[in-house]
Amino acid sequence: MSNQLTIVARILAKEEKRDLVKAELLKLIDFTRTEKGCINYDLHQDNKDPNLFLFYENWESYELWQIHMGNQHLADYLKATEGAVVEFIVHEMTNIS
């Protein structure tokens, strides 16, 4: 069994803050993709609800994802979007098939 970790992160922005949240999410991509252990880090925007964003990520291990979660660029994102996000849910998943 692989130690690989899949993350599905759901971010629901306040409608009036959607552009801010989107811009801040986009800023995370280039840096994160260069981080040790990052296999893919893909941002999606819902076709029917433009306030809904979803990150689909794969990491070599839980430990390397935890290092990512402690990085400054994520702290900067959280500070920049404080009060702009209605919901932020992270699912830590394992591929079973």
Secondary structure, 3 states (H helix, E strand, C coil): CCCCEEEEEEEEECHHHHHHHHHHHHHHHHHHHCCCCEEEEEEEECCCCCCEEEEEEEECCHHHHHHHHCCHHHHHHHHHCCCCEEEEEEEEECCCC
